[in-house]
Amino acid sequence: MDKNTLDTYQKAQAFNMDKAPYGTIAEIGAGQETSRWFFKVGGAAASIAKTMSAYDMKFSDSIYGPCKRYVSRERLQAMLDKEYKLVIDRLDSVRGSECTFFAFANTVSTYSYTQNRAGNGWLGIRFQTHPQEPASQIDLHVVLKGSSNTQDQDALGILGVNLIYGAHYFYDDPITLLTSLMDDLSCESLEIDMIDFEGPAFASVDNRLMALYLVKYGLTHAAMFNASGKLVQPSDALYKQSVLIERSVFRPPTKLTMNIMDSAYQAFIEEPDVDPDSVVALSEMTLHNLRDRDGDCLDSDVDIEDFLQRAEILCALGKNVMISNYGEFYKLAQYLYSQTNKPIAIALGIPNLLNIFTERYYDNLDGGILEAFGRLFRNDMRLFVCPQIDPVSGELVTVKNVQIENHLRHLYRHLMENDYMRPLDTIEHDHLLIKPRDVLSKIRDNDPSWTAMVPDQVAAIISERGLFKKSACLSE
């Protein structure tokens, strides 16, 4: 089926007319917004065995068991476990040979007037692709952006229909499934910042790629996965955590790359307002970083194989990875401020520091660089700055002697005097001579000297798996 030809009404109608799918819809917290669509178009008896909604906590607990947080993935899993098992237990013997069973669930809180807080929630579907086959599952987290309960409820209902329809008809094309979730919706109404594909229908799906696609196709501004490659929901992972983030191309991670993070981490946990046991360190790549091919290609698309190679190494090093479309640092900072109220720090080098002080990047802001800096440093942000060896003079350039435009020197001095920018004095000076592009060139030229420029573990992974050998442009 061509997803572009069907609106929400037509999807619900087509699903009801299909004799194969049959299951339940359970919704907590925002009403029967998804099931309403299937009843509205008519013929729901052919596809829906049961719908239910539980608002009171005691009723909800009596059905699905107690839970610390009602809007959580834990609650979603309990709902899917319970509802799918009931479908199989009650219907498999009489309809199992002809139906593909499913259970859809969501647990959502919509916009709060009293707390002026955006809604969010978890949606999921467990489903069969063929009768009597093992089930597959899709979980996702949504941030609702409506300014009223009604707007959030409308968006939630459409998203639920898109998920149910996509799971049944696009499961063999995960990218189409992913992008179809936003049919009849806009980024102004909601954001999907986590999705997880599991089960036999998605045996070939790499969820790290799904994180990339969430950002690439505009479903969210940032997505995360942990060292095991499992996607995590950012607000859950960063809630009440101090955050240290390093932005780099990681192509490949060099001794300098890792030295910057290690040195910044040590400095960060020694800060008096930072709890060392509550620090999340992130290796961040922007879409721009992922399109940086050092002149290998003329197009600007993301090289999927190249991204997976970087991700593979970072995961092997035990790193949490963030992918974002935040080119400007102040936008990255604003995003992190929305996820945690604990201290935040960015580890960076002199080139990125100079980029932050480049005024043309803020032409779109009425207040220019001052407005950007107000957003960047408003919550006691601190920058840990790695020194650089000047390529012409050979002198060491640090946060204390870097040359800034004359008319910005008073601003720079203000930031220095108030400890917003701090030097990384523990960097190994020999590492400052390492350039990722040189390492990449040496790998492709079969020059073994590159192994001395990266950590031993990185060298072993690259050598064993033959990474970064190709320079051709690849796409999905």
NUTINU-354642 format. One record per residue (C-alpha): x, y, z; residue in three letters. Coordinates in nm, 2 decimals. Layout:
REC,X,Y,Z,r
REC,X,Y,Z,ala .
...
This chain:
REC,X,Y,Z,r
REC,0.00,0.00,0.00,met .
REC,0.11,0.35,-0.07,asp .
REC,0.12,0.53,0.26,lys .
REC,0.10,0.87,0.09,asn .
REC,-0.25,0.80,-0.04,thr .
REC,-0.42,0.74,0.29,leu .
REC,-0.51,0.99,0.56,asp .
REC,-0.59,0.89,0.92,thr .
REC,-0.96,0.81,0.84,tyr .
REC,-0.87,0.60,0.54,gln .
REC,-0.60,0.41,0.74,lys .
REC,-0.85,0.32,1.02,ala .
REC,-1.11,0.22,0.76,gln .
REC,-0.86,0.01,0.56,ala .
REC,-0.75,-0.16,0.88,phe .
REC,-1.10,-0.24,0.98,asn .
REC,-1.18,-0.39,0.64,met .
REC,-0.87,-0.62,0.66,asp .
REC,-0.98,-0.96,0.78,lys .
REC,-0.63,-1.06,0.92,ala .
REC,-0.55,-0.82,1.21,pro .
REC,-0.75,-0.87,1.53,tyr .
REC,-0.67,-0.75,1.88,gly .
REC,-0.71,-0.50,2.17,thr .
REC,-0.65,-0.14,2.23,ile .
REC,-0.57,-0.03,2.59,ala .
REC,-0.52,0.34,2.68,glu .
REC,-0.44,0.51,3.01,ile .
REC,-0.44,0.87,3.08,gly .
REC,-0.57,1.04,2.77,ala .
REC,-0.89,0.86,2.69,gly .
REC,-0.99,0.64,2.40,gln .
REC,-0.83,0.86,2.14,glu .
REC,-0.68,0.58,1.92,thr .
REC,-0.97,0.34,1.95,ser .
REC,-1.21,0.63,1.87,arg .
REC,-1.08,0.64,1.52,trp .
REC,-1.15,0.28,1.45,phe .
REC,-1.51,0.31,1.58,phe .
REC,-1.56,0.64,1.41,lys .
REC,-1.50,0.50,1.06,val .
REC,-1.72,0.19,1.11,gly .
REC,-1.65,-0.18,1.09,gly .
REC,-1.44,-0.20,1.41,ala .
REC,-1.59,-0.53,1.52,ala .
REC,-1.39,-0.70,1.24,ala .
REC,-1.06,-0.58,1.39,ser .
REC,-1.10,-0.48,1.75,ile .
REC,-1.18,-0.75,2.01,ala .
REC,-1.17,-0.51,2.31,lys .
REC,-1.09,-0.16,2.41,thr .
REC,-1.04,-0.03,2.76,met .
REC,-0.92,0.27,2.95,ser .
REC,-0.83,0.30,3.32,ala .
REC,-0.79,0.64,3.49,tyr .
REC,-0.79,0.56,3.86,asp .
REC,-0.46,0.43,3.99,met .
REC,-0.61,0.16,4.20,lys .
REC,-0.81,0.02,3.91,phe .
REC,-0.50,0.04,3.69,ser .
REC,-0.29,-0.14,3.95,asp .
REC,-0.55,-0.41,3.99,ser .
REC,-0.53,-0.48,3.62,ile .
REC,-0.16,-0.44,3.54,tyr .
REC,0.01,-0.45,3.88,gly .
REC,0.17,-0.17,4.08,pro .
REC,0.41,0.07,3.92,cys .
REC,0.63,0.35,4.04,lys .
REC,0.54,0.58,3.75,arg .
REC,0.23,0.54,3.55,tyr .
REC,0.36,0.72,3.24,val .
REC,0.66,0.50,3.19,ser .
REC,0.79,0.22,2.97,arg .
REC,0.76,-0.01,3.26,glu .
REC,0.38,0.05,3.27,arg .
REC,0.36,0.02,2.89,leu .
REC,0.53,-0.33,2.90,gln .
REC,0.29,-0.44,3.17,ala .
REC,0.00,-0.34,2.96,met .
REC,0.13,-0.51,2.65,leu .
REC,0.22,-0.83,2.84,asp .
REC,-0.13,-0.85,2.99,lys .
REC,-0.34,-0.76,2.69,glu .
REC,-0.15,-0.97,2.44,tyr .
REC,-0.16,-1.27,2.66,lys .
REC,-0.53,-1.23,2.70,leu .
REC,-0.58,-1.22,2.32,val .
REC,-0.37,-1.54,2.27,ile .
REC,-0.53,-1.73,2.56,asp .
REC,-0.89,-1.65,2.46,arg .
REC,-0.87,-1.64,2.09,leu .
REC,-0.59,-1.85,1.95,asp .
REC,-0.78,-2.17,1.95,ser .
REC,-1.07,-2.03,1.76,val .
REC,-0.91,-1.76,1.54,arg .
REC,-0.54,-1.83,1.55,gly .
REC,-0.51,-1.99,1.21,ser .
REC,-0.66,-1.70,1.02,glu .
REC,-0.58,-1.39,1.23,cys .
REC,-0.27,-1.19,1.31,thr .
REC,-0.32,-1.09,1.67,phe .
REC,-0.21,-0.76,1.82,phe .
REC,-0.22,-0.56,2.14,ala .
REC,-0.18,-0.18,2.13,phe .
REC,-0.13,0.02,2.44,ala .
REC,-0.04,0.37,2.55,asn .
REC,0.01,0.55,2.88,thr .
REC,0.01,0.93,2.84,val .
REC,-0.02,1.26,3.03,ser .
REC,-0.14,1.55,2.82,thr .
REC,-0.06,1.92,2.87,tyr .
REC,-0.09,2.03,3.23,ser .
REC,-0.24,2.38,3.29,tyr .
REC,-0.15,2.38,3.66,thr .
REC,0.21,2.31,3.60,gln .
REC,0.24,2.46,3.25,asn .
REC,0.41,2.13,3.15,arg .
REC,0.41,1.96,2.81,ala .
REC,0.25,1.62,2.78,gly .
REC,0.45,1.30,2.71,asn .
REC,0.39,0.93,2.69,gly .
REC,0.47,0.58,2.58,trp .
REC,0.30,0.39,2.30,leu .
REC,0.36,0.04,2.19,gly .
REC,0.22,-0.24,1.98,ile .
REC,0.29,-0.62,2.00,arg .
REC,0.18,-0.79,1.69,phe .
REC,0.21,-1.09,1.46,gln .
REC,0.30,-1.06,1.09,thr .
REC,0.15,-1.40,1.01,his .
REC,-0.09,-1.62,1.19,pro .
REC,0.05,-1.82,1.48,gln .
REC,0.40,-1.68,1.45,glu .
REC,0.60,-1.52,1.73,pro .
REC,0.51,-1.16,1.80,ala .
REC,0.72,-0.85,1.73,ser .
REC,0.70,-0.52,1.91,gln .
REC,0.75,-0.15,1.86,ile .
REC,0.78,0.09,2.16,asp .
REC,0.81,0.47,2.13,leu .
REC,0.82,0.77,2.35,his .
REC,0.64,1.09,2.24,val .
REC,0.67,1.45,2.36,val .
REC,0.34,1.63,2.30,leu .
REC,0.36,1.99,2.21,lys .
REC,0.00,2.11,2.21,gly .
REC,-0.11,2.40,2.42,ser .
REC,-0.42,2.23,2.53,ser .
REC,-0.55,1.88,2.63,asn .
REC,-0.76,1.87,2.31,thr .
REC,-0.47,1.93,2.08,gln .
REC,-0.26,1.67,2.26,asp .
REC,-0.55,1.42,2.25,gln .
REC,-0.60,1.47,1.88,asp .
REC,-0.24,1.42,1.80,ala .
REC,-0.22,1.11,2.02,leu .
REC,-0.51,0.95,1.84,gly .
REC,-0.36,1.01,1.50,ile .
REC,-0.02,0.88,1.61,leu .
REC,-0.19,0.56,1.75,gly .
REC,-0.36,0.49,1.42,val .
REC,-0.03,0.55,1.24,asn .
REC,0.15,0.31,1.46,leu .
REC,-0.11,0.03,1.44,ile .
REC,-0.13,0.07,1.06,tyr .
REC,0.24,0.10,1.01,gly .
REC,0.32,-0.21,1.22,ala .
REC,0.09,-0.42,1.01,his .
REC,0.16,-0.29,0.66,tyr .
REC,0.52,-0.14,0.67,phe .
REC,0.70,-0.38,0.91,tyr .
REC,0.92,-0.50,0.62,asp .
REC,1.03,-0.14,0.55,asp .
REC,1.12,0.02,0.88,pro .
REC,1.22,0.36,0.73,ile .
REC,0.87,0.39,0.57,thr .
REC,0.72,0.28,0.89,leu .
REC,0.91,0.53,1.09,leu .
REC,0.83,0.83,0.87,thr .
REC,0.47,0.72,0.83,ser .
REC,0.42,0.78,1.21,leu .
REC,0.40,1.16,1.13,met .
REC,0.13,1.13,0.86,asp .
REC,-0.13,1.40,0.93,asp .
REC,0.09,1.53,1.21,leu .
REC,0.36,1.80,1.23,ser .
REC,0.67,1.86,1.44,cys .
REC,0.47,2.14,1.60,glu .
REC,0.23,1.89,1.75,ser .
REC,0.46,1.62,1.88,leu .
REC,0.81,1.48,1.88,glu .
REC,0.91,1.11,1.88,ile .
REC,1.25,1.10,2.06,asp .
REC,1.28,0.72,2.12,met .
REC,1.17,0.41,1.92,ile .
REC,1.26,0.05,1.97,asp .
REC,1.20,-0.23,1.72,phe .
REC,1.22,-0.59,1.86,glu .
REC,1.12,-0.94,1.74,gly .
REC,1.14,-1.16,1.43,pro .
REC,0.99,-0.90,1.20,ala .
REC,1.28,-0.67,1.28,phe .
REC,1.57,-0.91,1.30,ala .
REC,1.77,-0.71,1.05,ser .
REC,1.69,-0.37,1.21,val .
REC,1.98,-0.19,1.39,asp .
REC,1.81,0.03,1.65,asn .
REC,2.11,0.27,1.64,arg .
REC,2.02,0.35,1.29,leu .
REC,1.67,0.42,1.40,met .
REC,1.81,0.68,1.64,ala .
REC,1.98,0.84,1.35,leu .
REC,1.67,0.83,1.13,tyr .
REC,1.46,0.99,1.41,leu .
REC,1.69,1.29,1.38,val .
REC,1.75,1.28,1.01,lys .
REC,1.38,1.27,0.92,tyr .
REC,1.29,1.54,1.17,gly .
REC,1.09,1.33,1.41,leu .
REC,1.31,1.47,1.69,thr .
REC,1.60,1.70,1.75,his .
REC,1.81,1.45,1.95,ala .
REC,1.82,1.08,2.01,ala .
REC,2.04,0.86,2.23,met .
REC,2.16,0.50,2.26,phe .
REC,2.38,0.35,2.53,asn .
REC,2.69,0.13,2.51,ala .
REC,2.49,-0.18,2.43,ser .
REC,2.34,0.00,2.13,gly .
REC,1.99,0.01,2.30,lys .
REC,1.79,0.33,2.24,leu .
REC,1.71,0.52,2.56,val .
REC,1.46,0.80,2.62,gln .
REC,1.67,1.12,2.68,pro .
REC,1.46,1.26,2.96,ser .
REC,1.47,0.93,3.15,asp .
REC,1.84,0.89,3.10,ala .
REC,1.93,1.24,3.20,leu .
REC,1.67,1.31,3.47,tyr .
REC,1.84,1.45,3.78,lys .
REC,2.18,1.37,3.63,gln .
REC,2.48,1.60,3.58,ser .
REC,2.57,1.59,3.21,val .
REC,2.91,1.61,3.04,leu .
REC,2.91,1.61,2.66,ile .
REC,3.18,1.60,2.40,glu .
REC,3.10,1.69,2.04,arg .
REC,3.33,1.54,1.78,ser .
REC,3.33,1.35,1.45,val .
REC,3.47,1.04,1.61,phe .
REC,3.60,0.93,1.27,arg .
REC,3.78,0.75,1.43,pro .
REC,3.81,0.84,1.80,pro .
REC,4.17,0.93,1.85,thr .
REC,4.39,0.94,2.16,lys .
REC,4.32,1.32,2.17,leu .
REC,3.94,1.26,2.15,thr .
REC,3.95,1.02,2.44,met .
REC,4.19,1.23,2.64,asn .
REC,3.97,1.53,2.62,ile .
REC,3.67,1.34,2.75,met .
REC,3.87,1.17,3.03,asp .
REC,4.03,1.50,3.14,ser .
REC,3.70,1.69,3.13,ala .
REC,3.53,1.41,3.32,tyr .
REC,3.79,1.41,3.60,gln .
REC,3.76,1.79,3.62,ala .
REC,3.38,1.78,3.62,phe .
REC,3.34,1.53,3.90,ile .
REC,3.57,1.74,4.12,glu .
REC,3.33,2.03,4.09,glu .
REC,3.17,2.10,4.43,pro .
REC,2.82,2.09,4.29,asp .
REC,2.86,1.77,4.10,val .
REC,2.78,1.43,4.25,asp .
REC,3.03,1.18,4.09,pro .
REC,2.78,0.90,4.11,asp .
REC,2.52,1.10,3.91,ser .
REC,2.72,1.20,3.60,val .
REC,2.62,1.09,3.25,val .
REC,2.89,1.14,2.98,ala .
REC,2.78,1.17,2.62,leu .
REC,2.96,1.14,2.29,ser .
REC,2.76,1.36,2.06,glu .
REC,2.75,1.37,1.68,met .
REC,2.55,1.62,1.48,thr .
REC,2.40,1.55,1.14,leu .
REC,2.66,1.80,1.01,his .
REC,2.94,1.58,1.16,asn .
REC,2.79,1.28,1.00,leu .
REC,2.79,1.45,0.66,arg .
REC,3.15,1.56,0.69,asp .
REC,3.34,1.33,0.45,arg .
REC,3.66,1.53,0.42,asp .
REC,3.58,1.60,0.05,gly .
REC,3.52,1.23,-0.04,asp .
REC,3.17,1.30,-0.18,cys .
REC,2.99,1.59,-0.33,leu .
REC,2.64,1.52,-0.19,asp .
REC,2.54,1.60,0.17,ser .
REC,2.35,1.28,0.27,asp .
REC,2.45,1.08,0.57,val .
REC,2.68,0.78,0.50,asp .
REC,2.50,0.50,0.69,ile .
REC,2.79,0.25,0.69,glu .
REC,3.03,0.52,0.81,asp .
REC,2.79,0.62,1.09,phe .
REC,2.76,0.25,1.21,leu .
REC,3.14,0.22,1.21,gln .
REC,3.17,0.52,1.44,arg .
REC,2.88,0.39,1.66,ala .
REC,3.04,0.05,1.68,glu .
REC,3.36,0.18,1.82,ile .
REC,3.20,0.42,2.07,leu .
REC,2.98,0.14,2.20,cys .
REC,3.28,-0.09,2.23,ala .
REC,3.44,0.19,2.44,leu .
REC,3.14,0.19,2.67,gly .
REC,3.02,0.54,2.55,lys .
REC,2.67,0.67,2.56,asn .
REC,2.60,0.83,2.22,val .
REC,2.37,1.12,2.13,met .
REC,2.28,1.23,1.77,ile .
REC,2.14,1.57,1.73,ser .
REC,2.06,1.84,1.47,asn .
REC,2.17,2.12,1.71,tyr .
REC,2.45,2.29,1.51,gly .
REC,2.48,2.58,1.75,glu .
REC,2.60,2.51,2.10,phe .
REC,2.34,2.73,2.26,tyr .
REC,2.07,2.51,2.11,lys .
REC,2.24,2.20,2.25,leu .
REC,2.26,2.37,2.59,ala .
REC,1.89,2.47,2.58,gln .
REC,1.80,2.11,2.50,tyr .
REC,2.01,1.97,2.79,leu .
REC,1.86,2.23,3.03,tyr .
REC,1.51,2.09,2.94,ser .
REC,1.62,1.74,3.04,gln .
REC,1.79,1.80,3.38,thr .
REC,1.83,2.07,3.65,asn .
REC,2.18,1.95,3.74,lys .
REC,2.51,2.09,3.63,pro .
REC,2.60,2.06,3.26,ile .
REC,2.94,2.09,3.09,ala .
REC,3.07,2.07,2.74,ile .
REC,3.42,1.95,2.65,ala .
REC,3.56,2.11,2.34,leu .
REC,3.87,2.24,2.17,gly .
REC,3.99,2.58,2.07,ile .
REC,3.84,2.56,1.71,pro .
REC,3.49,2.50,1.85,asn .
REC,3.55,2.77,2.11,leu .
REC,3.63,3.02,1.83,leu .
REC,3.32,2.90,1.64,asn .
REC,3.11,2.99,1.95,ile .
REC,3.25,3.35,1.93,phe .
REC,3.17,3.38,1.55,thr .
REC,2.89,3.63,1.53,glu .
REC,2.75,3.53,1.19,arg .
REC,2.61,3.21,1.34,tyr .
REC,2.37,3.42,1.54,tyr .
REC,2.23,3.64,1.26,asp .
REC,1.89,3.48,1.31,asn .
REC,1.87,3.60,1.67,leu .
REC,1.74,3.95,1.74,asp .
REC,1.99,3.98,2.02,gly .
REC,2.28,3.83,1.82,gly .
REC,2.57,3.68,2.01,ile .
REC,2.45,3.83,2.34,leu .
REC,2.12,3.65,2.32,glu .
REC,2.29,3.33,2.22,ala .
REC,2.53,3.35,2.52,phe .
REC,2.24,3.43,2.75,gly .
REC,2.09,3.10,2.64,arg .
REC,2.41,2.91,2.65,leu .
REC,2.54,3.01,2.99,phe .
REC,2.21,3.08,3.17,arg .
REC,2.22,2.77,3.40,asn .
REC,2.59,2.79,3.51,asp .
REC,2.71,2.61,3.20,met .
REC,3.08,2.54,3.21,arg .
REC,3.31,2.48,2.91,leu .
REC,3.62,2.26,2.95,phe .
REC,3.85,2.38,2.68,val .
REC,4.14,2.17,2.53,cys .
REC,4.44,2.36,2.42,pro .
REC,4.57,2.36,2.06,gln .
REC,4.92,2.38,1.90,ile .
REC,4.92,2.67,1.65,asp .
REC,5.00,2.52,1.31,pro .
REC,5.20,2.82,1.20,val .
REC,5.39,2.93,1.51,ser .
REC,5.40,2.60,1.70,gly .
REC,5.29,2.79,2.01,glu .
REC,5.04,2.64,2.26,leu .
REC,4.71,2.82,2.24,val .
REC,4.49,2.79,2.55,thr .
REC,4.17,2.93,2.68,val .
REC,4.38,3.20,2.85,lys .
REC,4.57,3.33,2.55,asn .
REC,4.35,3.26,2.25,val .
REC,4.30,3.56,2.02,gln .
REC,3.94,3.69,2.02,ile .
REC,3.80,3.97,1.81,glu .
REC,3.88,4.31,1.98,asn .
REC,3.52,4.41,2.03,his .
REC,3.44,4.07,2.20,leu .
REC,3.73,4.07,2.44,arg .
REC,3.54,4.23,2.73,his .
REC,3.27,3.96,2.69,leu .
REC,3.53,3.69,2.68,tyr .
REC,3.70,3.83,2.99,arg .
REC,3.36,3.83,3.17,his .
REC,3.31,3.46,3.10,leu .
REC,3.66,3.38,3.20,met .
REC,3.64,3.57,3.53,glu .
REC,3.32,3.40,3.62,asn .
REC,3.46,3.05,3.55,asp .
REC,3.23,2.97,3.26,tyr .
REC,3.53,2.86,3.06,met .
REC,3.80,2.65,3.21,arg .
REC,4.13,2.51,3.07,pro .
REC,4.20,2.14,3.04,leu .
REC,4.55,2.15,3.17,asp .
REC,4.60,1.77,3.20,thr .
REC,4.59,1.69,2.82,ile .
REC,4.89,1.50,2.70,glu .
REC,5.07,1.76,2.47,his .
REC,5.18,1.48,2.23,asp .
REC,4.82,1.41,2.16,his .
REC,4.76,1.76,2.05,leu .
REC,4.94,1.68,1.72,leu .
REC,4.69,1.41,1.63,ile .
REC,4.44,1.50,1.36,lys .
REC,4.14,1.26,1.28,pro .
REC,4.18,1.34,0.91,arg .
REC,4.54,1.23,0.92,asp .
REC,4.44,0.91,1.10,val .
REC,4.17,0.84,0.84,leu .
REC,4.40,0.90,0.55,ser .
REC,4.66,0.66,0.70,lys .
REC,4.41,0.39,0.75,ile .
REC,4.30,0.41,0.39,arg .
REC,4.66,0.43,0.27,asp .
REC,4.75,0.12,0.47,asn .
REC,5.01,0.32,0.66,asp .
REC,5.04,0.13,0.99,pro .
REC,5.16,0.44,1.18,ser .
REC,4.79,0.53,1.24,trp .
REC,4.77,0.27,1.52,thr .
REC,4.99,0.49,1.74,ala .
REC,4.73,0.77,1.71,met .
REC,4.43,0.59,1.86,val .
REC,4.37,0.40,2.18,pro .
REC,4.48,0.03,2.16,asp .
REC,4.12,-0.09,2.18,gln .
REC,4.02,0.13,1.89,val .
REC,4.31,0.01,1.68,ala .
REC,4.21,-0.35,1.75,ala .
REC,3.85,-0.29,1.65,ile .
REC,3.94,-0.11,1.33,ile .
REC,4.19,-0.37,1.23,ser .
REC,3.98,-0.67,1.31,glu .
REC,3.67,-0.54,1.14,arg .
REC,3.83,-0.35,0.85,gly .
REC,3.66,-0.02,0.94,leu .
REC,3.70,0.31,0.76,phe .
REC,3.85,0.15,0.45,lys .
REC,3.59,0.28,0.21,lys .
REC,3.56,0.64,0.08,ser .
REC,3.26,0.58,-0.14,ala .
REC,2.93,0.75,-0.07,cys .
REC,2.68,0.51,0.07,leu .
REC,2.31,0.56,0.16,ser .
REC,2.04,0.35,0.31,glu .
